[in-house]
Amino acid sequence: MKARGLVLWLLVLLTPVFSVAAPVAAGGWLPDAVLGSLMLRTLVQTPDGLIWVGTDDGVYRYDGTQLISINALRRTGGPLPTVPCNNLLPLPDGQLWLGTDAGLYCFGTDGQLRPLPLPVPNNSSRSIGALALSPDSRRVWVEQDHVGLRAYTLAGQPAGQLLPLQQSSNNVWPAPDGSLWAVTAQDVRRFSATGQLVGLWLQRGRTNLQPVYDPVGRPWLLSTSAAYRAGPQGQLIEGSRWGSAAQEESPEVLRRPDGPTVLAREQVQQLEWTTGPDPRPRLRFALPLPPWPTAGWSGHLRADRAGHWWVFDTGTRGCWHREATPAFIQALPGPGGKPYSVRSSVRLPDGRLLVSSYVSGLLTQARDSPLAPLRRWNNATLPDGNAPILMGIVPAPLGPEGDWLAVGAYPFLRFNPVTGRIREMIAADQTQASVGILCLVRDATTGRIWAGTRIGLYWYDPAIQTFRPFKVPGLGSPMAGRTVEAVCPDGRGQLWLATPEGVEHLNVATGQRTSYGPTAPDSRRVAVDGARCLYLAPDGRLWVGTRAHGLALILPTGAARLALTPGQGLPNPSVATITPSPDGALWLGTYQGLVRYLPSSGQLAVFTTAHGLASDECNACAAYVDPQDGSLLIGGVAGLQRIYPDQMPGRTAAPPQLLLTSYTALSASAEASRTHYLLPHDQLPALQLAPNMPLVDLHLALSNVLDPTRARYAYRVRGWLADRWLGLGTTPQLRLQGLPPGSYTVEIRGETSQGVPTTNVLRLPLTVTAEWWNRPLTWVLAAVLAVLGVYWWQRGRLRQLQRENELRARLAANLHDEVGSLLTRVTMQAELLREFQQGPAPRLATLVEDSRAAASTVRDIIWSVDADADNLAALVDRIRDHLDATSRATGRVLLFDDRDLPTLLDLPLPPVVRQHTYLIFKEALTNALKYSRPGSDIEVALRYANELELSVTNEGEATVNSRAGQGMRNMRHRAQLMRAELTAGPVSDGWQVQLRVPA
């Protein structure tokens, strides 16, 4: 079981080794997946910052994420034929000229695509070989293959004479002095401003030399290895050489003020001019090109205004771009040029750089060659049975015999920095060397060495010359069994510890711990579970890198919060390393790039393989500040990279600009739902959301950026959500839907992956309308009608109640005056008869009782329909009267409890409640008299607070147990009519019926 655990642990450690993808091209070139799928022939940037490309099958506009055919952008004119386009020329006024195999075309700022006349219209060749703009931007030179050159006006009309060329020209260059240079496979020709041939130089073998001018205005012809003076009578005089003659080839040349850029088969060469009266070109630096899949080479180099180079080969698919400067991030080549995954780095006593890798073992680099390839140190090997990796090294002779202390994936180690010998050390209280070590650090204040492991915290004891578990006398080990990912001494006798559960602040003397994490108290509650790296800043702030939550901050006051998350531009939530630089920035190694974060301003910049990283994935604990030159060494899954923070490029001459390239309004109509593509001179659209157009998609783009796929966007809708900015992340699309009706302004901003904001903010008016039934006016009218309806309904109800009350009053009065008087006379007559005994005595008694019952029933009916009795006082009086009458008639003690009634009894009661409550009372009282023990008391209680409560309770045990019968059914039915609760059942020494009527 133990061996199985070690194997699993080894697999975890080696995961970064196997996760490395295919090797990324050297030199910081970034492949463009979209353009790389095309067979490119030319590439230009228009004044709006967008890229246009000519391909084997037409012309496309590219905004960094979206590729649009020119025929989709065309608004008038015929479509462009599906033929190769070899040349594109943007003009200052926004026109784009197209040189294709089918002729010459112009795409205007209004979206019109129109053909232009050829230099020689009736020739069999219609292919355009070259386009060039004169230095004064007043003429366009057009070269027709195998025909010649001719100047055109900006209106698209030929002007001037034809300059014949028997061969197709691969480059036409209008020079600053007004002359025109034409390069063919056989020669280089120079024409005067009037069209006279003033110079001709034959090419050197297969090398097509390209013309440039030096700072004093002298012409030079360049190859990939040398520069030649263009002498009189066709002479070529070698003036400078930077490569061998055997490798001399035809160059592609970009003419720049600071010196020409030359594209060779395997590298881009940046030349510069020497100073003095006789300037000559010399090599300033060279950057290797990405590998090409074919041996054939027909490469092209283009530059945009933001200072980026674009490279592609017309014979293969693929397009790469990068910064047109030396990289401030330099990937260090490994043995054999293969990728190698790095864990730790340190300087040896002899000045060599020691690098520990997962598979390649221990590597070294010469002291005076910071960019030299790393070589394997064959004498330095870990003992058998161990993963070939050093997890950490303390570069000081603190171990036995002056060895350095180190840790591997499993054991504690001692390392001889001179011989490279590595030996295991068995920790105290351990029977084996393998304890699963994650980090090793030295406290600069006390000099004590600490190690974090998977089974707790260890420290190096010089007395016994080995490591032992950390324990507090009398308290044991406070971190026993805990995984400690990182240790950071605070210089005051306390340690910051990164654990999977969060961050611990451990007092070494007392063992007291203060915890930070998702389950800590409020002030210390922060998402630092999965903490893996720590950095304690000089101001006492602790920065915490986590596996899944980004970067957190613990202040000296003890307060904690998340400082940087993916929602704020962090490319990945897993922070593997935190390394400070002298300018106050924090360099964060993540799984999707290296981040430069400025805590003072919150600005961050993201660097990837586009800027020179060997891989975007950085390894944990693999960062090191080189004491020799102050550079940062950041290890990743594909190798080690050296970063020079002070050489980081500043802002480009062409700042980023935010563009709206298209928008789509979803509608029930197919025509209305089509995508609308915007041209540079178009006004921003006025957006509208309506029931038949419920959503609008906006497609955004950032121009003049190296990696537009990592650009970040945010938007807000003024007049909605308190004008709060909402992040879109790196998604260049905004969908608007579901807004309440009204008029708004949509504002959109953007920034590059380096945190450089765009120079503009897009502002688009937005109108949101709703269905007729969902408009504010409709709501107001509906509310008015509802109020009027309620008013008339209530008024009618009051009138109805008034009529009912009047009817009830008349009925009660009539019953009282007519029927009541009649029954009273009958009762009196019956009593007189009984008194004089004029009839049979039993019958007279029965007549008297029936007369009294009838009179009582009529009084109940009169009371129930009397509108003046709709209050609590009438109910109480009626109950008292009935109790008095029943008590006299039966001789039983009937008690009435009214202690819980309010002082004022004139509280209104609905007629239904008053009537049914009284009738339930009578039925319950009758049942109590009938079934209770003879002579026992009966108590009636009436309460009124939040609800009306009536209870009838008899004392003593009931003579029967069943309460079924018509009386109970009547009471339950009356309770249901009031939506009241009726209960009946035994209580202590008796029986109780209880009614609860909700208020």
Sequence and secondary structure as in RCSB ss.txt:
>XXXX:A:sequence
MKARGLVLWLLVLLTPVFSVAAPVAAGGWLPDAVLGSLMLRTLVQTPDGLIWVGTDDGVYRYDGTQLISINALRR
TGGPLPTVPCNNLLPLPDGQLWLGTDAGLYCFGTDGQLRPLPLPVPNNSSRSIGALALSPDSRRVWVEQDHVGLR
AYTLAGQPAGQLLPLQQSSNNVWPAPDGSLWAVTAQDVRRFSATGQLVGLWLQRGRTNLQPVYDPVGRPWLLSTS
AAYRAGPQGQLIEGSRWGSAAQEESPEVLRRPDGPTVLAREQVQQLEWTTGPDPRPRLRFALPLPPWPTAGWSGH
LRADRAGHWWVFDTGTRGCWHREATPAFIQALPGPGGKPYSVRSSVRLPDGRLLVSSYVSGLLTQARDSPLAPLR
RWNNATLPDGNAPILMGIVPAPLGPEGDWLAVGAYPFLRFNPVTGRIREMIAADQTQASVGILCLVRDATTGRIW
AGTRIGLYWYDPAIQTFRPFKVPGLGSPMAGRTVEAVCPDGRGQLWLATPEGVEHLNVATGQRTSYGPTAPDSRR
VAVDGARCLYLAPDGRLWVGTRAHGLALILPTGAARLALTPGQGLPNPSVATITPSPDGALWLGTYQGLVRYLPS
SGQLAVFTTAHGLASDECNACAAYVDPQDGSLLIGGVAGLQRIYPDQMPGRTAAPPQLLLTSYTALSASAEASRT
HYLLPHDQLPALQLAPNMPLVDLHLALSNVLDPTRARYAYRVRGWLADRWLGLGTTPQLRLQGLPPGSYTVEIRG
ETSQGVPTTNVLRLPLTVTAEWWNRPLTWVLAAVLAVLGVYWWQRGRLRQLQRENELRARLAANLHDEVGSLLTR
VTMQAELLREFQQGPAPRLATLVEDSRAAASTVRDIIWSVDADADNLAALVDRIRDHLDATSRATGRVLLFDDRD
LPTLLDLPLPPVVRQHTYLIFKEALTNALKYSRPGSDIEVALRYANELELSVTNEGEATVNSRAGQGMRNMRHRA
QLMRAELTAGPVSDGWQVQLRVPA
>XXXX:A:secstr
 HHHHHHHHHHHHHHHHHT  S   GGG EE TTGGGS EEEEEE TTS EEEEETTEEEEE SS EEEHHHH  
BS    SS EEEEEE TTS EEEEETTEEEEE TTSBEEEE  SSTTSS   EEEEEE TTSS EEEEETTTEEE
EE TTS EEEEEEE SS EEEEEE TTS EEEEESSEEEEE TTS EEEEEE BTTB  EEEE TTS EEEE SS
EEEEE GGG EEEEEESS GGG    EEE  TT  EEE SSEEEEEEE SSSS  EEEEEEEE    SSS   EE
EEE TTSEEEEEETTSS EEEEESS  SEEEE  GGG    EEEEEE TTS EEEEESSS EEEE TT TTS  E
E TT    TTS S EEEEE SS SGGG EEEEESSSEEEE TTT  EEEE  TT SSS   EEEEEE TTT  EE
EEETTEEEEEETTTTEEEE  BTTTB TTTT    EEEE SSSEEEEEETTEEEEEETTT  EEEEBTTS GGGB
 S TTEEEEEE TTS EEEEESSS EEEE TTS EEEEE GGGT S S EEEEEE TTS EEEEETTEEEEE TT
T  EEEE GGGT S S EEEEEEEE TTT  EEEEETTEEEEE GGG     SS  EEEEEEEEEE SSTTTTSE
EE  TT     EEEBTTB EEEEEEEEES S GGG EEEEEEETSGGG  EEEET  EEEEE   SEEEEEEEEE
E TT  B S  EEEEEEE   GGGSHHHHHHHHHHHHHHHHHHHHHHHHHHHHHHHHHHHHHHHIIIIIIHHHHH
HHHHHHHHHHHT S HHHHHHHHHHHHHHHHHHHHHHHHH GGG BHHHHHHHHHHHHHHHHHHH   EEEE TT
S S    B  HHHHHHHHHHHHHHHHHHHHHS TT  EEEEEEESSEEEEEEEEES  S S   SHHHHHHHHHH
HHTT EEEEEEETTEEEEEEEEE 
